[in-house]
Amino acid sequence: MTVLRLLAATLALAAAAWTAPARAQGTVTAICSSDQPWCEAAAREFTKATGIRVLQTRRATGEALAQLQAEAANPKTDLWWGGTGDPYLQAAELGLLDPYRPAYLDDLHGWSVRQYAMTQNRVGGFYSSSIGWGVNTELLARKKLPVPRCWKDLLDPRYKGEIETSHPASSGTGYTILAGLVQLMGEDAAFAYLRQLHRNVTQYTRSGGAQAPNVAKGEVSIGITFNFGFEGWRSRGYPVRTVDPCEGTSYEIGGIALVRGSRNRANAVRYYDWLMSPAGQQLAATVESLQTPANRTFKPDPRVPSLDGVRLIRYDFEAYGKAAERRRLIERWVREVEQAPR
């Protein structure tokens, strides 16, 4: 009996030795505003690498910002990553984010580092990509419609009901489109343009991630969003091509940030650093999230669209990243565009 008790005690100690590290790792609570497959893959692979359990929800950036505002007195989120950067800048301005200056800044592209500098290290630049549109070439050919090459082309009455984009209140992509057109055209001219475009838009989706699959599957002919989203569908043989607007276009610097007052800061920092590492950034292309990664120490997937030939505007992230400016533009958009008759 003594031997059996000793054996049982030894086995119990061995089991504790194996399980204790996993328990000690704890959890991290995150909001992911990137594509759902990337959100899921990142959480899975980070847990596999560290033993830290990731409690993560997927939110469009506008919705994520609203959640952090609602939680401000009692934060339940530790880390927010992915999605367009403007809502992150607004969160920083509202005091919802904690500063963090990584030791590996020299590994990052200049546009990523500038986001840290502009926000006193509260927001990092996670990736970049440009606004344009994808078209379903088979649908357009069947309907005898040309491929639109410029913003002005989208106003052609022949495209009525053929265009889909996202809502600027819930979608950071939608806000980037709105703010970009204001900077490209001037505010009053941009709103006049958007009122005309409204007549051709079939729906405004909650998230800017909807356009690529909807265009690829033939549910709509034209989707205005970030162009990277269409590349994976095209590489799998779908009848999709992308367009960089001839007049110029806006672009994003996707964000990553620690939430102020988070409960699991140490684990949040570990998740943050892993997401910014080559391991975390390379994972995106494996699930067809093909933005330009911030980390420049590895060769990106060849399907990632180059920004070299794109006519990018001088996007004023500081001005259009302010909460009051975002609120003002969205309120005007709802009043003058969304509520306008088609």
Residue, then its C-alpha position, 0 to 999 in steps of 0.5 A: m500500500t505504501v508503494l502504491r501511495l508513493l507511486a500515486a503521489t509521484l504521478a500527481l506531482a508529474a501531472a502538476a509539473w506538466t499542467a502548471p505552466a499552462r495554467a500559469q500562462g493565463t489569458v489575454t482578451a483581444i478585439c481583432s478587426s482584421d479578416q476573420p480567418w486571420c483573427e482565428a489563425a493568429a489566436r490559435e497559433f499564438t496559443k500554440a506557441t505560448g500556452i496563453r489562451v486568447l479570448q478574442t472577438r471580431r469587430a469592425t473598427g467602428e464597432a470596436l471603438a464603440q466597445l472600448q468607449a463603453e468599457a472605459a470605466n471597467p476595461k474588459t479588453d487587453l489588446w486591439w489589433g488589425g483594421t483601419g488606423d483612424p479609429y485607433l487614432q480616435a481611441a488614443e485621443l480619447g485616452l482609451l489606449d496605453p503607450y507602448r514603444p517596442a524594442y524592435l522599431d528598427d524592424l518596421h517600415g517608416w510608415s509604421v514607426r510614424q504612427y507610434a511617433m504621431t500618437q506618443n506610442r499609443v498606436g502602432g502601424f500594423y500593415s498598409s493597403s490602398i483603397g480602390w475597387g474590385v470588379n467581377t469581369e464576367l458579370l460586367a461582360r454579361k451586362k455589357l458594362p465597361v470596367p470603371r477606371c476612375w472615381k468619376d466613372l462610378l457615377d455612370p447611371r449604367y452602374k445603378g445597383e451594381i456597386e457595394t461599399s461599407h458604412p462609414a459609421s461601423s466600418g473603418t474602411g468606409y470612413t477611410i473612403l469618405a475621408g479620402l474623397v474629402q481630401l482628394m476633392g474638397e469637402d463639398a465636392a466630395f459630398a456632392y460626388l457621394r450623393q450621386l454615387h449613392r444612386n448606384v450603391t446597392q448596399y452599405t455593409r457593416s464591414g469593409g471585408a464583405q466586398a471581396p467575397n461578394v464580388a468574387k461570388g458574383e453577388v455584386s459587380i463592383g466593390i469599393t474597399f481595400n484592394f488587397g482583399f480581392e487578390g486571394w480570390r483572384s489567385r484561386g481562379y475567380p473572375v476578379r480584377t482590381v482597379d486603382p482610381c486614376e485620380g488618386t486614392s486614400y490608403e490605410i495604416g492598420g493599427i495595433a494598440l494596448v487598451r488602457g487599464s487592461r487586466n492582462r497587460a503582460n500577456a497583451v504585450r506578448y500577443y502584441d509582440w508576436l503579432m508584429s514579429p515575422a511569425g505573426q505577420q507572415l501568417a496573414a498571407t496563409v489565410e489570404s490577408l494580403q496587406t503590406p506587413a509592417n515588419r520588413t525583415f522578411k520577404p512578403d507573399p508575392r500576391v501582396p499588391s504593390l503600392d508603387g504604381v498607386r497614385l496615393i493622396r497625402y492622407d492627413f492621418e492626424a486631422y482625420g483621425k480626430a474623434a470630432e472630425r470623424r463624428r462630424l463627417i459621418e453625421r454629414w454623410v448620414r444626413e446628406v448621403e444615406q438619407a438621400p433618395r436613390 
